[in-house]
Amino acid sequence: MKQVKSDQIHENGRHHSPHRVLKEAIPEHVAIIMDGNGRWAANRDKPRSYGHLEGSKNLLPVVDAVIRNGIKHLTLFAFSTENWGRPDNEVRNLIDILGEVLNTEILEIHNQGIRLQHIGHLNRLSKTFQQAIQDGIELTKDNDRLTLNIAFDYGGRDEIIHAIRNIISGDIPLSEVTEENFHEFLFTRNLPDPDLIIRTAGEMRLSNFLIWQSAYSEYYFSDTLWPDFSTKDIDNALLEYSRRKRRFGALPSLMKSHNPSNTFT
């Protein structure tokens, strides 16, 4: 039998992790920049398409880990507006993979109580793909266990320009534009800002992802390539997040009233 250290045992004898994250320290919204599929494939002398396929197999296990930890919103950066500049065959492959995931996993997503949402544009996608996304959104619209947001054909700067154009076309006086009502014109208008943004594969940049919404997000950078990113990596990111002190520009003495939910281990 595997020996368990004494500090891993509750007073009632049940095992637990010595680094258990308190429920009060769990972020409400986690966003992930899924990076490293191509390098993962190259390390195995495989084409990039193989890496993207293996990366897609990691989606549901990560979603399961997020649900297990009580997170209510998860946003995955699947395809950026800049990704259209990749070779045509790679773009087609990425779109085909997401389409296949939707077709094969949407019932499982629905049965798990997950609400599917899309942020970004749909007009550059095929009618068939657009319909698959819309069908998934409609099927899952009443679920509330987790909101899963797929950022596909999404860019942060593009989103801000899109919001500005809608404000202008809506004839809102400039003097009445505030941060709060500007938020209403973003793709993420029905979401809280991300508390934690995770990027895999060792890169340390935003890559035009949620740049308005991430003003006070905590970042966690992992060296793990996305296809290898595991539930343990999720737990490590949450543990690190729980140790952060989020001040939102305020003094620590005033943080209890501003952010009372962030209790640390």
Secondary structure as UniProt FT lines:
FT   HELIX           6..8
FT   TURN            11..12
FT   TURN            18..19
FT   HELIX           23..25
FT   STRAND          29..33
FT   HELIX           37..42
FT   TURN            43..45
FT   HELIX           48..56
FT   TURN            57..58
FT   HELIX           59..68
FT   TURN            69..70
FT   STRAND          73..80
FT   HELIX           81..85
FT   HELIX           88..111
FT   TURN            112..113
FT   STRAND          114..119
FT   TURN            123..124
FT   HELIX           127..140
FT   TURN            141..142
FT   STRAND          146..154
FT   HELIX           156..169
FT   TURN            170..171
FT   HELIX           174..176
FT   HELIX           179..183
FT   TURN            184..185
FT   TURN            187..190
FT   STRAND          196..199
FT   TURN            201..202
FT   TURN            207..208
FT   TURN            211..216
FT   STRAND          218..221
FT   HELIX           226..228
FT   HELIX           231..243
FT   TURN            248..249
FT   HELIX           252..254
FT   HELIX           255..258
FT   TURN            260..261
//
